[in-house]
Amino acid sequence: MKFNWLIDRLNEDRNISTSLNEEKTILTIVRKNRDESLTISSVSSTHPSLDDIIDITKKYNTDFILVKKDSIINGDILEFLEKKEKTIGSYGDVFRIMNQEDNFPYLPPEIKFILRNLKQHTKVRHIKRLDTKRYLISRYGLEDVTVIALYDYDLGVEAIRSAIDIYRDFDAIFKGNPNGRISEDAYKLANSMKIKTLMWGELLSELNKKWT
């Protein structure tokens, strides 16, 4: 991935300066009112492997790895980068990190919301992020459940089909976007696959029960 668009957008802010290394593989961003700079490298694959990420961190040792918005990042990568106190994400995440005090820790706001609220649920013992959108929820006295968060405003058939094709293994879809609706056709398709389709409040309620 190239940094041209990101540089152009960042340079619109007079309080931000950017620079590239000679090979144009590392972007450094400095904000005047911020103590630390943010260094960024990138990966072109939309589904990088852990080995890909390990190689990048060894080669560049940057704070942030830039990926395309719809990339699939597996849980082993997320765990590895958390231990290294590094972050992976898309353009929007760069701007949000630059607007917080430190580079790390950082989570996209929608993921932060999900994790915080699930951890407060009385039946939830542990949560593991399996990848960009799926969560393995371990519960007290009940079986584990794998759920996937979709953020479409209006959740339709195509979003359900795409989630099934790409992620395959999960027990329920929940609508991470509190606005909009889930279409009747989306409900029917998910039900035919024996997959629950839930709004956020419905997910919290279902977690209290045996999964059927």
N, C-alpha and C positions, 0 to 999 in steps of 0.2 A: 504493500500500500504506500502511496505517496502522500506527502504532508501538505501539498500546495493549498488545498482548500482550507485546511485547518489553520495554516499560517495566515492566509488572507483574512479569515474571520478574526483570529486573535489580534492581528495588527490593527484592527479597527478600534481597539481599546488602547488609549494612550498610556495607560498604566501597565501595559504588558509589552515585553520585548521577547523576540524569538530568535533562535539561531540554529543552524544545521551544522553537523560535523562535515568534514571534507568529503566523505563518502555518501553523505545525505541519507544516512541510516539512523541517525539519532537527532531528534528534535529536543532542544532545551527551551523551556518556557520560564520566564522570570516575571513575577508581578511585584511592582514597587512596594506595596504594603504587606508583602509576605516574606517571611524569613528564608524559606527554602524554595529552590527551583524545582520544576518537574521535568524529568527526562523521559522521553518516549521513544520506543522502538516499535516495530510493527510486524505482523505476520499476515501473509496473503491468504492462507487457507481459511475457509469458513468453518472447518472442523479440525483444528490442529490437534496433534497428539501431545501427550505429556513429553515425549522426547523432543518434539519441536520446541516446546516452551523451555525445557531445560537447556537446550542448545542456545536459544536466544538469551536466556538469563546469564549463561556463562560467557557468551560473546560480548554482550552489551552492558549487562548489569544495570539496566534502566529501571525507573520507578514504575513505569506504566507500559503495557503492551497494547497497542491499538489493533482492533479487529473490526471487520464489517459488522453492521448493526445486527443482522440476523444470524451471526455465527453461533455454532453450538460449542460450548465450552464444558468439557466433562468435569465431574466432581474431583477427580484426582488432580487436575490442573488447578482448580480453585483451592484445594487443600495445600498443594505445593506452594502456590504463590502467597497464600496467607502466612505460611511459615516463613517465607522470605520477605514478608511485609511489602509485597508488590501487588499491583492491581492490573486487571485486564478488562477492556471494555471498548466502547465505540466513541465517536466524536462527542456525543452529549455528556458522557462521563468525564471527559477531559475538562470541559467547562465547569462541571459541578465540583470536581476536585480543586480546580483553581480558585473556586469561591469558598472553599472551606479552609480552615486554619492549617491543617497538615495534609500531606499526601496520603497517609495511611493512619487509621483504617478508613476504608471507603466502601460503601455499598450503594447501588442505585436505590432511589427512594422507594420504589415499589417492592423491591426485595427486602429492604430494611423493614418496611411495614409488615410484610408477610411473616418474616422471622420473629419480629418482636411480638406480634399478636399470637402466633402459634405457640411461642415459648410460655406465654401467660395462660394458655389453656390448661385446665386442671388435669386433663387426661393425657396430655402430651409429655412423654418422658424425654424424647430426644428427636432432633431434626437433622437430617443430613441432606445437603444439596447434591443431587445426583448429576446435575448438569445445569445449563442455563435456566431451564424452566421447571424441572422436576424436583420434587422433595419427597424423601422417604421419612415418614412420620412414625416413630415408635411410640406406642401408647401403653399406659399402665393397665394391665389386666385385659388388654384386647390386642388383636392382631395388628401387625404393621400395615401401613397403607402408603401407597405411592400416588401422589397427586401431581398434576401439571397445571401451571398457571398460564392462562391465555389472556391477553390484554386488549383484544379487539373491543371497540366501542359497542358494536352489535355483533355478537358471536353467532356466526352462521355455519352452514354445512362445510364450506371449503376450509374453514379454520379447523374444524373437527377432523376432516379427512387428512389435512396436512399434518396435524399433531400425531395422528395414528401412524401415518406413513413414516414420519421422521423419528418419533420418539418411541413408538410401539408399545413399550411396557409401562402401563400405569393403570390404576384402579379408578381414578376420577379426574375429571377436568373441572377446574373452578375458574370463575371469571375474576381475574385480578383487577380489572377495571370496574370500579363500583358504578359507573355510569352505563347507560345503554341497556341492552337486553340480550337474552339468548333466544334465538328463533325456534319455533316449533319443530322445523325440519332438523335443526341441530340436535334437539332433544331426542327426536325419533332415531336419528342415525346412531347417536351414542348409546341409547338404550338397546338398539339392535346388536351392538357390540358388547353389551353388558358392562358399559362404562357409565358411571354416574356423572351428570353434568350439573354443577352447583354454583349458585351465587356465594359470595363470601360468608354471609350469615348462615347459609345452609350447610356449608362445609364445617363450620364451627359446631353446629348442632349434630351433624352426622358423626363427628369424631367422638361423641359421647356413647355411640352405639356399636354393637357388633356389625361388622361390614357384611352386608348381604347383597 
